[in-house]
Amino acid sequence: FYYHGQNTLNPNGVLDPSLPELQEGFYRAGGDFRFRYRKFELYGLGMYGHDENHSWTDSTPAFVSAPAVTFTGGFGQAEYWVYPWLIAIMRYDWVDSPTDRLNGFSRYDTRNRFSPGFQWLVRANLKVAFEYQRRYEQPNGLEGFYRPNGFTTGIDYVF
């Protein structure tokens, strides 16, 4: 797949009425896959992203060019149908972005998440999902980092 578009900076003069609107281009390119054999299914996606980058300065109100932001990432997920009503799931998500590390959003270039879980089909129109998420290390606002792991539950009801 390939997707190309533009982000608008300063729409309707929100940042500064004296500055014009600025269009920043971006694109995403990648591919996906899907494999299924009997009770086992494996699927995922890989992507590359490139964003033009401009900053707004307060000292002299203007947009200035900055290095482009690039990243790679995607996910892979495996599902196994233990019973027709019980599905075991393991998912891995990742984003590799040196820019995010340099800006203090993560400890390393690569942010990732492991998510084991299961889905229980209670009835034909009711599904309950449980998932544990082991996430990447994020800054805690002081000197260190922490890992905000979590447990997620959900109910899907179709009528």
C-alpha positions in Angstrom: 0.0 0.0 0.0 1.0 3.6 -0.4 -0.7 6.7 1.1 0.3 10.3 0.5 -1.2 13.4 2.0 -0.7 16.8 3.6 -1.0 18.2 7.1 -2.0 21.8 7.5 -0.2 24.1 10.0 -1.8 27.3 11.2 -5.3 26.7 9.7 -7.3 29.9 9.7 -4.4 31.7 11.5 -4.8 29.8 14.8 -1.1 30.0 15.7 -0.5 33.4 14.3 -2.9 35.4 12.1 0.0 37.1 10.3 1.4 33.8 9.0 0.0 31.8 6.1 -1.2 28.2 6.2 1.6 25.7 5.6 1.1 22.4 4.0 3.4 19.6 5.2 3.6 16.5 3.0 3.8 13.0 4.3 3.6 9.4 3.0 3.2 5.9 4.2 4.3 2.8 2.3 4.2 -0.9 3.4 2.6 -4.2 3.0 0.5 -6.7 4.9 0.2 -10.5 5.0 -2.2 -13.1 6.2 -1.8 -16.9 6.6 -4.3 -19.4 7.9 -4.1 -23.1 8.4 -6.9 -25.0 10.1 -7.1 -23.5 13.7 -4.1 -21.2 13.4 -4.0 -17.7 11.8 -1.0 -15.4 11.5 -1.2 -11.9 10.1 0.5 -8.6 10.3 1.7 -5.4 8.7 5.0 -3.5 8.1 5.1 0.2 7.2 7.6 3.0 6.5 6.6 6.6 7.2 8.1 9.9 6.2 6.8 13.3 7.4 8.1 16.7 6.3 8.8 18.7 9.4 8.4 22.4 10.2 8.5 24.2 13.6 6.8 27.4 14.7 9.1 29.8 16.6 7.8 32.3 19.2 10.7 34.7 19.0 10.3 35.6 15.4 6.9 34.2 14.4 7.7 32.0 11.4 7.7 28.4 10.3 11.3 27.0 10.0 12.3 23.8 8.3 13.4 20.9 10.5 14.8 17.5 9.6 12.2 15.1 8.3 10.7 12.6 10.7 10.9 9.0 9.5 9.8 5.8 11.2 9.3 2.1 10.5 6.9 -0.2 12.3 4.1 -2.6 12.2 2.5 -5.5 14.0 2.3 -9.3 13.9 -0.5 -11.3 15.5 -1.1 -15.0 15.9 -4.4 -16.5 16.8 -5.2 -20.1 17.7 -8.8 -21.4 18.0 -8.6 -23.6 21.0 -12.3 -24.3 20.7 -14.9 -22.8 18.4 -15.7 -20.4 21.2 -12.2 -19.7 22.7 -9.4 -17.9 20.8 -5.8 -17.5 22.2 -4.0 -14.4 20.9 -0.4 -13.2 20.9 0.4 -9.8 19.3 3.6 -7.8 18.9 3.6 -4.1 17.9 6.6 -2.0 17.2 7.7 1.4 16.0 11.3 2.3 15.3 11.7 6.1 15.5 15.0 7.6 16.5 13.3 11.0 16.5 10.9 10.0 19.3 13.9 8.9 21.4 15.7 12.2 20.8 12.5 14.1 21.8 12.2 12.1 25.0 9.1 10.0 24.2 10.9 6.7 24.8 14.1 5.3 26.2 15.2 3.6 23.0 14.8 4.0 19.3 12.3 1.1 19.2 9.1 1.1 21.1 7.3 -2.2 21.3 4.5 -4.0 23.0 3.7 -7.7 23.7 0.0 -8.5 24.2 -1.0 -12.0 25.0 -4.7 -12.6 25.6 -7.9 -14.5 24.7 -11.4 -14.0 23.4 -14.4 -15.9 24.6 -17.4 -16.1 22.3 -20.1 -16.3 25.0 -23.0 -16.3 22.4 -23.4 -15.8 18.7 -23.6 -12.0 19.3 -21.5 -11.6 22.4 -17.7 -11.7 22.7 -15.6 -11.0 25.8 -11.9 -10.1 25.4 -9.0 -10.1 27.9 -5.5 -8.9 27.1 -2.3 -8.1 29.0 0.0 -5.5 27.5 3.7 -5.3 28.3 4.7 -1.8 26.9 7.9 0.1 26.3 9.7 2.3 28.8 8.5 5.9 28.9 9.9 8.9 30.7 8.4 9.5 34.2 9.0 13.3 34.1 11.9 13.1 36.5 15.2 11.4 35.8 14.0 7.8 35.2 11.7 5.7 33.1 8.8 3.4 33.9 6.9 0.7 32.0 3.1 1.4 32.1 2.0 -2.2 31.6 -1.7 -2.9 31.6 -4.6 -5.3 31.5 -7.5 -4.6 29.1 -10.9 -6.2 29.0 -13.7 -5.6 26.6 -17.1 -6.7 25.5 -18.3 -6.8 21.8 -22.0 -7.0 21.4 -23.6 -7.2 18.0 -27.3 -6.7 17.4 
